[in-house]
Amino acid sequence: MITEIVFFKLKPDVDVPTLLERYESTAVKWAENPDLLQKWYFYDAATREGGGVYIWRSREAAARWHGAEYKAMVERVYGYPPEIRVLDTLGHVDATRKTYEMFDAVG
């Protein structure tokens, strides 16, 4: 399992309602993605950055969906290229269910 964090800068004219509209316009596509386990959209007002946290089944899945075409789309829509960090997921806690799980496999 892989955690991927995608950051992108926002142009000055992109406000929160506009960002939410853009996020919502992509949510259906991501909800139907067979390689994606979870996605969280975020916004940082202090740095004027948006982005997402993705939980993928594998490193290959992350690379397949966030390759050159995806990076070009982010730059076209938001005006800046994304910064992408791909991390091995070693554990998960669900405080709402009071459960946790550690993983012994990487990647």
GROMACS elastic network, one bead per residue, 0.5 to 0.9 nm:
[ bonds ]
;  ai    aj funct       b0    kb
    1    55     6  0.70361   500
    1    56     6  0.58230   500
    1    58     6  0.52049   500
    1    59     6  0.74539   500
    1    87     6  0.89606   500
    1    88     6  0.65828   500
    1    89     6  0.55618   500
    1    90     6  0.79993   500
    1   103     6  0.84441   500
    1   105     6  0.80620   500
    1   106     6  0.70621   500
    1   107     6  0.58099   500
    2    54     6  0.79866   500
    2    55     6  0.56999   500
    2    56     6  0.50593   500
    2    57     6  0.63484   500
    2    58     6  0.56393   500
    2    59     6  0.59613   500
    2    61     6  0.89694   500
    2    62     6  0.77101   500
    2    86     6  0.68472   500
    2    87     6  0.57776   500
    2    89     6  0.51177   500
    2    90     6  0.87013   500
    2   106     6  0.82117   500
    2   107     6  0.61850   500
    3    53     6  0.70049   500
    3    54     6  0.57011   500
    3    56     6  0.63631   500
    3    59     6  0.87967   500
    3    62     6  0.87778   500
    3    85     6  0.83038   500
    3    86     6  0.59906   500
    3    87     6  0.51384   500
    3    88     6  0.61993   500
    3    89     6  0.57214   500
    4    52     6  0.81121   500
    4    53     6  0.57514   500
    4    54     6  0.50399   500
    4    55     6  0.64267   500
    4    56     6  0.75531   500
    4    62     6  0.73785   500
    4    84     6  0.69717   500
    4    85     6  0.55824   500
    4    87     6  0.59957   500
    4    88     6  0.85921   500
    5    51     6  0.74952   500
    5    52     6  0.59338   500
    5    54     6  0.63735   500
    5    55     6  0.89550   500
    5    83     6  0.81922   500
    5    84     6  0.58150   500
    5    85     6  0.52369   500
    5    86     6  0.65532   500
    5    87     6  0.81996   500
    6    50     6  0.82530   500
    6    51     6  0.51700   500
    6    52     6  0.52625   500
    6    53     6  0.64077   500
    6    54     6  0.81005   500
    6    82     6  0.63990   500
    6    83     6  0.57288   500
    6    85     6  0.65108   500
    6    86     6  0.87015   500
    7    42     6  0.89348   500
    7    49     6  0.64520   500
    7    50     6  0.58552   500
    7    52     6  0.68937   500
    7    53     6  0.89319   500
    7    81     6  0.88810   500
    7    82     6  0.55707   500
    7    83     6  0.51103   500
    7    84     6  0.64622   500
    7    85     6  0.86444   500
    8    48     6  0.86389   500
    8    49     6  0.54479   500
    8    50     6  0.54684   500
    8    51     6  0.58383   500
    8    74     6  0.77774   500
    8    75     6  0.84243   500
    8    78     6  0.74436   500
    8    79     6  0.88146   500
    8    80     6  0.64937   500
    8    81     6  0.65404   500
    8    83     6  0.62282   500
    8    84     6  0.87974   500
    9    47     6  0.78840   500
    9    48     6  0.60419   500
    9    50     6  0.64274   500
    9    51     6  0.85656   500
    9    78     6  0.71884   500
    9    79     6  0.77700   500
    9    80     6  0.60658   500
    9    81     6  0.79766   500
    9    82     6  0.76174   500
   10    13     6  0.80479   500
   10    14     6  0.62729   500
   10    15     6  0.87337   500
   10    47     6  0.89351   500
   10    48     6  0.56364   500
   10    49     6  0.55293   500
   10    50     6  0.67717   500
   10    78     6  0.58896   500
   10    79     6  0.71796   500
   10    80     6  0.74470   500
   11    14     6  0.56151   500
   11    15     6  0.88606   500
   11    48     6  0.80622   500
   11    78     6  0.65710   500
   11    79     6  0.65562   500
   11    80     6  0.82315   500
   12    15     6  0.76914   500
   12    48     6  0.81647   500
   13    18     6  0.88917   500
   14    17     6  0.81975   500
   14    18     6  0.59142   500
   14    19     6  0.64537   500
   14    78     6  0.83968   500
   15    18     6  0.53693   500
   15    19     6  0.61959   500
   15    20     6  0.87001   500
   16    20     6  0.60209   500
   16    21     6  0.85204   500
   16    43     6  0.81911   500
   17    20     6  0.50892   500
   17    21     6  0.62018   500
   17    22     6  0.87205   500
   18    21     6  0.50802   500
   18    22     6  0.63243   500
   18    23     6  0.86517   500
   19    22     6  0.51053   500
   19    23     6  0.61073   500
   19    24     6  0.85482   500
   19    43     6  0.85072   500
   19    50     6  0.80305   500
   20    24     6  0.60037   500
   20    25     6  0.84895   500
   21    24     6  0.51741   500
   21    25     6  0.61729   500
   21    26     6  0.89483   500
   22    25     6  0.51219   500
   22    26     6  0.67325   500
   22    27     6  0.89351   500
   23    26     6  0.54665   500
   23    27     6  0.62934   500
   23    41     6  0.72373   500
   24    27     6  0.50646   500
   24    28     6  0.75942   500
   25    28     6  0.71292   500
   25    29     6  0.82844   500
   26    29     6  0.55007   500
   26    30     6  0.65002   500
   26    31     6  0.87865   500
   27    30     6  0.51847   500
   27    31     6  0.60156   500
   27    32     6  0.87230   500
   27    39     6  0.89015   500
   28    31     6  0.50146   500
   28    32     6  0.63938   500
   28    33     6  0.88573   500
   29    32     6  0.54091   500
   29    33     6  0.65220   500
   30    33     6  0.51051   500
   30    34     6  0.87118   500
   30    36     6  0.73081   500
   30    38     6  0.87308   500
   30    39     6  0.76969   500
   31    34     6  0.83582   500
   31    36     6  0.78949   500
   31    37     6  0.88237   500
   31    38     6  0.82893   500
   31    39     6  0.84337   500
   32    35     6  0.89987   500
   32    36     6  0.83613   500
   33    36     6  0.55554   500
   33    37     6  0.83952   500
   34    37     6  0.78692   500
   35    56     6  0.60957   500
   35    57     6  0.57698   500
   35    58     6  0.78496   500
   35    61     6  0.59767   500
   35    62     6  0.81580   500
   35    65     6  0.87868   500
   36    39     6  0.74982   500
   36    54     6  0.72138   500
   36    55     6  0.62040   500
   36    57     6  0.63951   500
   36    61     6  0.78581   500
   36    62     6  0.83430   500
   37    54     6  0.76305   500
   37    55     6  0.53718   500
   37    56     6  0.55797   500
   37    57     6  0.66727   500
   38    53     6  0.80597   500
   38    54     6  0.58005   500
   38    55     6  0.50405   500
   38    56     6  0.72857   500
   39    52     6  0.66229   500
   39    53     6  0.55278   500
   39    55     6  0.63011   500
   39    56     6  0.88326   500
   40    51     6  0.84688   500
   40    52     6  0.53633   500
   40    53     6  0.50258   500
   40    54     6  0.65625   500
   40    55     6  0.88885   500
   41    50     6  0.76098   500
   41    51     6  0.58316   500
   41    53     6  0.64837   500
   41    54     6  0.87800   500
   42    49     6  0.83581   500
   42    50     6  0.56010   500
   42    51     6  0.53991   500
   42    52     6  0.56966   500
   42    53     6  0.78212   500
   43    47     6  0.88780   500
   43    48     6  0.73980   500
   43    49     6  0.58236   500
   43    51     6  0.65813   500
   43    52     6  0.85966   500
   44    47     6  0.57067   500
   44    48     6  0.56419   500
   44    49     6  0.52250   500
   44    50     6  0.62645   500
   44    51     6  0.88852   500
   45    49     6  0.69179   500
   45    50     6  0.86468   500
   46    49     6  0.80191   500
   47    50     6  0.89292   500
   51    82     6  0.83595   500
   54    62     6  0.84255   500
   55    58     6  0.87605   500
   55    62     6  0.86782   500
   55    89     6  0.84450   500
   56    59     6  0.71950   500
   56    60     6  0.89022   500
   56    61     6  0.64902   500
   56    62     6  0.61710   500
   57    60     6  0.84151   500
   57    61     6  0.66363   500
   57    62     6  0.81207   500
   57   107     6  0.85548   500
   58    61     6  0.52342   500
   58    62     6  0.65989   500
   58    63     6  0.88485   500
   58   107     6  0.58152   500
   59    62     6  0.51561   500
   59    63     6  0.62979   500
   59    64     6  0.86245   500
   59    86     6  0.77188   500
   59    87     6  0.86552   500
   59    88     6  0.82880   500
   59   107     6  0.56762   500
   60    63     6  0.51035   500
   60    64     6  0.60339   500
   60    65     6  0.87362   500
   60   107     6  0.86335   500
   61    64     6  0.50036   500
   61    65     6  0.62817   500
   61    66     6  0.84412   500
   62    65     6  0.54865   500
   62    66     6  0.59262   500
   62    67     6  0.82442   500
   62    86     6  0.79486   500
   63    66     6  0.52276   500
   63    67     6  0.56341   500
   64    67     6  0.58805   500
   65    69     6  0.85809   500
   65    70     6  0.70059   500
   66    69     6  0.73519   500
   66    70     6  0.51197   500
   66    71     6  0.66454   500
   66    84     6  0.87588   500
   67    70     6  0.55244   500
   67    71     6  0.63229   500
   67    72     6  0.87503   500
   68    71     6  0.51264   500
   68    72     6  0.60982   500
   68    73     6  0.85956   500
   69    72     6  0.51968   500
   69    73     6  0.62284   500
   69    74     6  0.88011   500
   70    73     6  0.50556   500
   70    74     6  0.62971   500
   70    75     6  0.87157   500
   71    74     6  0.52154   500
   71    75     6  0.63231   500
   71    76     6  0.86326   500
   71    81     6  0.62556   500
   71    82     6  0.62919   500
   72    75     6  0.51502   500
   72    76     6  0.60785   500
   72    77     6  0.86355   500
   72    81     6  0.71400   500
   72    82     6  0.88296   500
   73    77     6  0.60479   500
   73    78     6  0.83460   500
   73    81     6  0.86506   500
   74    77     6  0.52309   500
   74    78     6  0.57211   500
   74    79     6  0.73700   500
   74    80     6  0.70218   500
   74    81     6  0.61466   500
   74    82     6  0.64555   500
   75    78     6  0.53881   500
   75    82     6  0.69395   500
   76    79     6  0.55429   500
   76    80     6  0.74383   500
   76    81     6  0.82530   500
   77    80     6  0.82223   500
   78    81     6  0.79254   500
   87   107     6  0.83615   500
   88   106     6  0.58868   500
   88   107     6  0.56808   500
   89    92     6  0.78811   500
   89   102     6  0.88394   500
   89   103     6  0.75555   500
   89   105     6  0.88924   500
   89   106     6  0.71774   500
   89   107     6  0.77346   500
   90   101     6  0.86479   500
   90   102     6  0.58661   500
   90   103     6  0.51418   500
   90   104     6  0.70911   500
   90   105     6  0.78518   500
   90   106     6  0.72897   500
   91   100     6  0.73982   500
   91   101     6  0.55399   500
   91   103     6  0.56207   500
   91   104     6  0.88264   500
   92    99     6  0.84342   500
   92   100     6  0.55279   500
   92   101     6  0.52747   500
   92   102     6  0.64173   500
   92   103     6  0.84290   500
   93    96     6  0.89476   500
   93    97     6  0.87733   500
   93    98     6  0.75973   500
   93    99     6  0.59137   500
   93   101     6  0.65050   500
   93   102     6  0.87075   500
   94    97     6  0.55612   500
   94    98     6  0.58173   500
   94    99     6  0.52552   500
   94   100     6  0.60058   500
   94   101     6  0.87941   500
   95    99     6  0.63904   500
   95   100     6  0.80369   500
   96    99     6  0.79307   500
   97   100     6  0.87251   500
  103   106     6  0.76949   500
